[in-house]
Amino acid sequence: MNFLKKIAPDKWKHFIVGIGMGIVLEVAAMLLFPGQPLIASLAALSVVIVISYGFELFSLVTGRGHYDVMDAVASIIGGMLGMVAGGAGFYI
């Protein structure tokens, strides 16, 4: 668990935001595509990826914020974890 201490604090922020984003998008996709969990999950994952990397591209293009592709990766990983939680919560 020592490697977790080496992860930069801003990456943890992106990870946490990604979890919330994943939960919301997975539940929304499940409601949008009832009875089609694979399509719902693929749609939610696509939106998580677009938002996560899109935010970084926005930072790069506008100069607002700091562009770092690893921030997008942290958001996507958190988003995938949130999707699992959102999907599990949806079926409970």
C-alpha positions as CSV (number, residue, x, y, z in Angstrom):
1,M,0.0,0.0,0.0
2,N,3.0,2.3,0.0
3,F,2.5,3.0,-3.7
4,L,-0.8,4.8,-2.9
5,K,1.1,7.4,-1.0
6,K,3.1,8.2,-4.1
7,I,0.0,9.3,-6.1
8,A,-0.3,13.1,-6.3
9,P,-3.1,14.7,-4.4
10,D,-4.7,16.2,-7.5
11,K,-5.0,12.7,-9.0
12,W,-7.0,11.7,-6.0
13,K,-9.3,14.6,-6.6
14,H,-9.9,13.6,-10.2
15,F,-10.4,10.0,-9.0
16,I,-13.1,11.0,-6.5
17,V,-14.9,13.2,-9.0
18,G,-14.7,10.4,-11.5
19,I,-16.5,8.1,-9.0
20,G,-19.4,10.5,-8.7
21,M,-19.5,11.0,-12.4
22,G,-19.5,7.3,-13.1
23,I,-22.4,6.6,-10.6
24,V,-24.6,9.3,-12.1
25,L,-23.9,8.4,-15.7
26,E,-24.3,4.6,-15.1
27,V,-27.7,5.1,-13.5
28,A,-28.8,7.6,-16.2
29,A,-27.7,5.1,-18.9
30,M,-29.6,2.3,-17.2
31,L,-32.7,4.4,-17.2
32,L,-32.1,5.4,-20.8
33,F,-31.5,1.8,-22.0
34,P,-33.7,-0.4,-19.8
35,G,-33.0,-4.1,-20.0
36,Q,-29.7,-3.5,-22.0
37,P,-27.0,-3.3,-19.4
38,L,-24.1,-3.8,-21.8
39,I,-25.3,-0.9,-24.1
40,A,-25.9,1.2,-21.0
41,S,-22.5,0.6,-19.6
42,L,-20.7,1.2,-22.9
43,A,-22.7,4.5,-23.3
44,A,-21.8,5.6,-19.7
45,L,-18.1,4.6,-20.2
46,S,-18.0,6.6,-23.5
47,V,-19.3,9.7,-21.8
48,V,-16.9,9.3,-18.8
49,I,-14.0,9.1,-21.3
50,V,-15.2,12.1,-23.3
51,I,-15.8,14.3,-20.3
52,S,-12.6,13.3,-18.6
53,Y,-10.3,13.9,-21.5
54,G,-12.5,16.7,-22.9
55,F,-11.9,18.6,-19.6
56,E,-8.1,18.2,-20.1
57,L,-8.3,19.4,-23.7
58,F,-10.4,22.4,-22.5
59,S,-7.6,23.2,-20.1
60,L,-5.0,22.9,-22.8
61,V,-6.8,25.0,-25.4
62,T,-8.0,27.8,-23.1
63,G,-5.0,27.9,-20.8
64,R,-7.3,27.6,-17.8
65,G,-6.1,25.0,-15.6
66,H,-3.3,22.5,-16.1
67,Y,-3.3,19.9,-18.9
68,D,-2.3,16.5,-17.7
69,V,-3.4,13.3,-19.4
70,M,-2.9,11.4,-16.2
71,D,-5.7,13.6,-14.6
72,A,-8.0,12.2,-17.3
73,V,-6.8,8.6,-16.6
74,A,-7.5,9.1,-12.9
75,S,-11.0,10.4,-13.7
76,I,-11.7,7.5,-16.0
77,I,-10.5,4.9,-13.4
78,G,-12.7,6.6,-10.8
79,G,-15.5,6.7,-13.3
80,M,-15.3,3.0,-14.0
81,L,-15.4,2.3,-10.2
82,G,-18.4,4.6,-9.9
83,M,-20.1,2.8,-12.8
84,V,-19.8,-0.5,-11.0
85,A,-21.2,1.0,-7.8
86,G,-24.0,2.7,-9.8
87,G,-24.9,-0.4,-11.7
88,A,-24.9,-2.5,-8.5
89,G,-27.0,0.0,-6.7
90,F,-29.4,0.2,-9.7
91,Y,-30.1,-3.6,-9.4
92,I,-30.4,-3.7,-5.6
